[in-house]
Amino acid sequence: MQTATVKWIGEQKFVGASPSGHAVALDSDRESNKAPGPMELLLVALGACTATDVVIILEKKRQKLDALEVIASGERAADPPTVWTKLELLYRLRGRLDEAAVKHAIELSEEKYCSVAAMLKKTATLTYRYEILK
């Protein structure tokens, strides 16, 4: 079992420690906005999870990826708990890439490998699109 810890440091501010020992500052007060909030970090986690998959899959497909940016956007429920209800991922890729390979890599991530997406799809619809930039 993995364990994370979260320590309150005053107001609505916290420091989390991941199971691997890395510290993350959090601020649940969106007015002071001194650090990302917990729900924001889920968007970041979603983007990082699928980006990792896409990089690895394209590498295995011998694609020449020069750059990748994943933009994760979402809408939350109006009433508590204000879970993510709609998520959209925009992949911006650059390199010598075959479009079919890019599409397949993204589909594999979204449908099979990305554990963050698998969890979030239990409350949200997840759509994606991609752009292969020159």
BAFI-3210 file (N, C-alpha, C; in Angstrom, 3 decimals, decimal comma, padded with zeros to 6 digits):
// residues 134
n [1|2|3|4|5|6|7|8|9|10|11|12|13|14|15|16|17|18|19|20|21|22|23|24|25|26|27|28|29|30|31|32|33|34|35|36|37|38|39|40|41|42|43|44|45|46|47|48|49|50|51|52|53|54|55|56|57|58|59|60|61|62|63|64|65|66|67|68|69|70|71|72|73|74|75|76|77|78|79|80|81|82|83|84|85|86|87|88|89|90|91|92|93|94|95|96|97|98|99|100|101|102|103|104|105|106|107|108|109|110|111|112|113|114|115|116|117|118|119|120|121|122|123|124|125|126|127|128|129|130|131|132|133|134]
n.u [000,845|000,548|001,379|000,402|000,986|-000,586|-000,124|-001,439|-000,776|-001,737|-004,416|-006,044|-004,075|-001,730|000,783|001,659|002,964|004,200|003,916|006,453|008,025|008,111|007,489|004,556|003,014|-000,193|-003,143|-006,235|-007,825|-009,100|-009,039|-006,729|-004,849|-002,189|-000,951|-001,441|-004,767|-006,389|-008,168|-007,262|-004,785|-005,530|-006,183|-003,638|-002,365|-003,795|-003,043|-000,238|-000,141|-001,298|000,370|002,829|002,266|001,789|004,273|005,926|004,650|004,797|007,542|008,083|006,851|008,657|008,594|009,488|009,416|009,437|008,355|005,839|002,795|000,247|-002,935|-005,141|-008,485|-011,418|-014,784|-016,716|-019,076|-022,001|-023,054|-022,114|-020,703|-018,264|-017,386|-015,291|-016,973|-016,885|-014,310|-011,611|-008,999|-006,294|-003,900|-000,814|001,494|004,815|007,050|008,569|006,074|003,767|000,419|-001,509|-000,160|000,085|-002,629|-003,348|-001,639|-002,639|-005,245|-004,698|-003,610|-005,809|-007,799|-006,684|-004,191|-003,821|-004,180|-005,176|-007,012|-008,804|-009,898|-011,068|-012,953|-015,089|-016,716|-016,806|-017,232|-014,905|-013,100|-010,998|-008,597|-006,239|-003,310|-000,983|001,831|003,729]
n.v [-001,183|002,216|005,374|008,675|011,863|014,692|017,858|020,416|023,844|026,235|028,624|027,870|026,274|023,747|021,166|018,574|015,268|013,006|009,428|008,726|010,564|013,251|016,721|018,760|021,826|023,023|024,967|025,545|027,753|029,705|032,432|033,533|031,959|030,815|028,476|025,520|024,124|021,145|019,970|021,149|019,962|017,431|017,812|018,414|016,000|014,269|015,250|014,792|012,021|010,940|012,155|010,949|008,303|008,660|009,620|007,375|005,366|006,447|006,475|003,720|003,157|004,144|006,850|010,225|012,336|015,680|017,627|017,897|018,937|018,860|019,981|020,233|020,615|021,430|021,026|021,516|019,998|021,791|021,590|020,426|017,146|018,882|017,514|016,686|016,955|017,176|016,750|017,783|017,017|018,432|017,651|018,772|018,265|017,969|017,182|014,603|012,910|010,266|010,516|008,518|006,941|008,719|009,157|006,541|006,139|008,028|007,061|004,528|005,360|006,749|004,768|002,474|002,632|004,991|005,572|007,659|008,895|006,768|006,682|009,261|009,180|007,979|009,876|011,879|012,982|012,352|013,846|014,156|015,815|016,432|018,110|018,219|019,915|022,026]
n.w [000,000|-000,829|000,627|001,230|002,731|004,238|005,462|007,424|007,162|007,948|007,558|004,543|003,588|002,677|002,903|000,951|000,931|-001,286|-001,930|-002,855|-001,623|-002,406|-002,039|-002,165|-002,478|-001,514|-001,948|-000,917|-000,951|-003,292|-003,575|-002,301|-003,584|-003,485|-004,167|-006,214|-006,199|-004,872|-006,808|-009,144|-009,361|-010,119|-012,813|-013,795|-013,177|-014,858|-017,400|-017,282|-016,968|-019,335|-021,216|-020,667|-021,426|-024,201|-025,143|-024,621|-026,153|-028,761|-029,050|-029,047|-031,438|-033,131|-033,820|-034,522|-032,188|-031,336|-029,685|-027,178|-025,915|-023,572|-023,086|-020,594|-019,962|-018,068|-016,760|-013,817|-011,554|-010,502|-007,951|-004,652|-004,217|-006,015|-008,503|-011,363|-014,388|-017,100|-019,319|-021,362|-023,540|-025,191|-027,424|-028,437|-030,788|-032,087|-034,669|-036,736|-037,621|-038,012|-038,726|-038,193|-036,345|-034,211|-033,548|-032,792|-030,593|-028,762|-028,455|-027,300|-024,860|-023,706|-023,623|-022,500|-020,983|-019,306|-016,052|-014,509|-016,214|-016,449|-013,861|-013,628|-015,650|-014,507|-013,417|-015,268|-018,675|-021,191|-023,656|-026,550|-028,645|-031,254|-032,481|-034,985|-035,239|-037,421]
ca.u [000,000|001,276|000,838|000,714|000,614|-000,928|-000,037|-002,020|000,227|-002,428|-005,480|-006,448|-002,833|-001,260|001,918|001,484|004,147|003,805|004,513|007,876|008,738|008,169|006,572|003,717|002,216|-001,579|-003,920|-007,644|-008,458|-008,854|-008,807|-005,314|-004,223|-000,743|-000,489|-002,575|-005,737|-006,441|-008,837|-006,361|-003,739|-006,073|-006,004|-002,211|-002,089|-004,363|-002,163|001,058|-000,342|-001,481|001,570|003,820|001,877|001,949|005,715|006,444|004,069|005,373|008,925|008,024|006,451|009,786|008,215|010,434|008,686|010,295|007,695|004,472|002,103|-001,121|-003,734|-006,291|-009,515|-012,548|-015,911|-017,081|-020,483|-022,401|-023,364|-021,171|-019,278|-018,079|-016,488|-015,148|-018,057|-016,524|-012,877|-011,133|-007,554|-005,758|-002,505|-000,088|002,711|005,690|008,085|008,282|005,087|002,703|-000,833|-002,151|000,574|-000,296|-004,008|-003,348|-000,982|-003,583|-006,337|-004,205|-003,511|-007,134|-008,655|-006,048|-003,050|-003,806|-004,986|-005,873|-008,185|-009,747|-010,617|-011,875|-014,070|-016,208|-017,605|-016,730|-017,011|-013,549|-012,895|-009,656|-008,277|-004,805|-002,788|000,417|002,319|004,911]
ca.v [000,000|003,478|006,333|010,101|012,633|016,092|018,622|021,755|024,836|027,483|029,039|026,707|025,882|022,434|020,583|017,143|014,480|011,850|008,181|008,688|011,527|014,595|017,670|019,568|022,824|023,133|026,051|025,339|029,068|030,224|033,881|033,783|031,312|030,737|027,207|024,864|023,432|019,708|019,620|021,575|018,958|016,306|018,143|018,259|014,564|013,701|015,632|014,124|010,581|010,623|012,591|009,886|007,188|009,020|009,667|005,997|004,638|006,959|006,007|002,315|003,149|004,755|008,173|011,266|013,376|016,777|018,385|017,510|019,709|018,407|020,991|019,584|021,566|020,718|021,686|020,818|020,013|023,020|021,292|019,515|017,391|019,495|016,643|016,977|016,338|017,248|016,961|017,781|017,035|018,866|017,260|019,504|017,503|018,459|016,231|013,818|012,009|009,696|010,851|007,295|006,533|009,665|008,852|005,256|006,336|008,736|006,131|003,539|006,023|007,061|003,594|001,320|002,802|006,125|005,260|008,875|009,021|005,702|007,093|010,453|008,849|007,486|011,008|012,894|012,594|012,734|013,930|014,617|016,172|016,621|018,930|017,967|021,229|022,036]
ca.w [000,000|-000,864|001,583|001,107|003,925|004,014|006,718|007,409|007,553|008,249|006,641|003,743|002,934|003,088|002,197|000,767|000,607|-002,097|-001,461|-003,204|-000,799|-002,978|-001,413|-003,038|-001,764|-001,964|-001,369|-001,273|-001,028|-004,639|-003,538|-002,031|-004,736|-003,271|-004,726|-006,867|-005,368|-005,111|-008,069|-010,217|-009,484|-010,884|-014,228|-014,076|-013,149|-016,079|-018,504|-017,156|-017,153|-020,751|-021,942|-020,480|-022,291|-025,610|-025,416|-024,639|-027,284|-030,006|-029,094|-029,475|-032,843|-033,833|-034,307|-034,116|-031,451|-030,894|-028,620|-026,837|-024,884|-023,351|-022,408|-019,967|-019,559|-017,509|-016,089|-012,592|-011,162|-009,814|-006,553|-004,000|-004,426|-007,328|-009,262|-012,781|-015,156|-018,511|-019,489|-022,739|-023,693|-026,479|-027,589|-029,479|-031,042|-033,148|-035,036|-037,935|-037,040|-038,816|-038,048|-037,699|-035,141|-033,154|-033,155|-032,091|-029,296|-027,898|-028,152|-026,335|-023,557|-023,168|-023,449|-021,861|-020,086|-018,367|-014,866|-014,067|-017,083|-016,093|-012,645|-013,862|-016,535|-013,695|-013,140|-016,328|-020,060|-021,573|-025,092|-026,889|-030,017|-031,366|-033,564|-035,317|-035,661|-038,307]
c.u [000,885|000,593|001,323|000,313|000,329|-000,906|-000,605|-000,973|-000,403|-003,393|-005,989|-005,245|-002,299|000,029|001,674|002,819|003,670|004,425|006,004|008,686|008,840|007,100|005,830|002,932|000,820|-002,240|-005,360|-008,409|-008,128|-008,676|-007,344|-004,447|-002,699|-000,135|-001,681|-003,493|-005,778|-007,082|-008,011|-005,277|-004,232|-005,959|-004,550|-001,854|-002,614|-003,454|-000,833|000,942|-000,443|-000,285|002,660|003,526|002,188|003,431|006,272|005,936|004,662|006,829|008,973|007,634|007,520|009,420|009,193|009,649|009,673|009,683|006,284|003,978|000,692|-001,837|-005,000|-007,250|-010,693|-013,612|-016,300|-018,574|-020,780|-022,600|-022,342|-021,630|-019,038|-017,020|-016,331|-016,255|-017,755|-015,048|-012,529|-009,619|-007,206|-004,277|-001,918|001,269|003,505|006,744|007,763|007,376|004,084|001,394|-001,534|-001,470|000,218|-001,696|-004,066|-002,718|-001,930|-004,729|-005,901|-004,101|-004,882|-007,954|-008,030|-005,068|-003,165|-004,755|-005,733|-007,130|-009,236|-010,550|-011,553|-013,064|-015,267|-017,181|-017,702|-016,694|-015,640|-013,449|-011,475|-009,593|-006,787|-004,474|-001,335|000,950|003,554|006,131]
c.v [001,239|004,471|007,744|010,766|014,068|016,786|020,016|022,737|026,199|027,872|027,806|026,181|024,594|022,098|019,086|016,495|013,222|010,577|008,067|009,772|012,935|015,485|018,485|020,535|022,853|024,301|025,887|026,651|029,701|031,734|034,190|033,133|031,254|029,462|026,557|024,209|021,951|019,322|020,057|020,523|017,706|016,562|017,960|016,775|013,877|014,003|014,908|012,630|010,240|011,058|011,528|008,719|007,493|009,057|008,247|005,236|005,126|006,537|004,548|002,187|003,796|006,082|009,196|012,425|014,424|017,543|017,846|018,417|019,146|019,484|020,308|020,654|020,796|021,621|020,832|020,940|021,288|022,780|020,325|018,066|017,858|018,731|017,164|016,242|016,300|017,582|016,913|017,864|017,479|018,506|018,094|018,830|018,133|017,392|015,582|012,679|011,539|009,913|009,621|006,806|007,425|009,333|007,550|005,386|007,008|007,808|005,069|004,144|006,186|005,816|002,480|001,673|003,896|005,873|006,483|009,077|007,978|006,068|008,261|010,177|008,282|008,612|011,989|012,254|013,139|012,711|014,414|015,016|016,417|017,501|018,529|019,250|021,082|022,497]
c.w [000,000|000,065|001,262|002,411|003,510|005,366|006,500|007,890|007,818|007,153|005,885|002,948|003,552|002,353|002,155|000,482|-000,110|-001,526|-001,785|-002,496|-001,344|-002,362|-002,463|-002,164|-002,375|-001,249|-001,833|-001,400|-002,384|-004,654|-003,270|-003,106|-004,638|-003,850|-005,422|-005,849|-005,720|-006,448|-009,279|-010,448|-010,206|-012,386|-014,649|-014,132|-014,409|-017,271|-018,467|-017,429|-018,638|-021,586|-021,846|-021,404|-023,747|-025,994|-025,552|-025,860|-028,606|-030,150|-029,572|-030,945|-033,730|-034,508|-033,756|-033,492|-030,961|-029,728|-028,417|-025,723|-024,794|-022,553|-021,910|-019,472|-018,991|-016,930|-014,893|-012,323|-010,377|-008,312|-005,962|-004,088|-005,864|-008,128|-010,682|-013,525|-016,653|-018,607|-020,965|-022,733|-025,103|-026,485|-028,716|-029,624|-032,164|-033,404|-036,369|-037,499|-038,076|-038,070|-037,477|-036,415|-033,955|-032,644|-032,351|-030,705|-028,308|-027,501|-027,139|-024,941|-022,938|-022,840|-022,614|-020,747|-019,030|-017,196|-014,344|-014,907|-016,725|-014,851|-012,923|-014,776|-015,769|-013,342|-014,300|-017,706|-020,447|-023,088|-025,347|-028,352|-030,062|-032,567|-033,764|-035,958|-036,539|-037,559]
res [m|q|t|a|t|v|k|w|i|g|e|q|k|f|v|g|a|s|p|s|g|h|a|v|a|l|d|s|d|r|e|s|n|k|a|p|g|p|m|e|l|l|l|v|a|l|g|a|c|t|a|t|d|v|v|i|i|l|e|k|k|r|q|k|l|d|a|l|e|v|i|a|s|g|e|r|a|a|d|p|p|t|v|w|t|k|l|e|l|l|y|r|l|r|g|r|l|d|e|a|a|v|k|h|a|i|e|l|s|e|e|k|y|c|s|v|a|a|m|l|k|k|t|a|t|l|t|y|r|y|e|i|l|k]
***
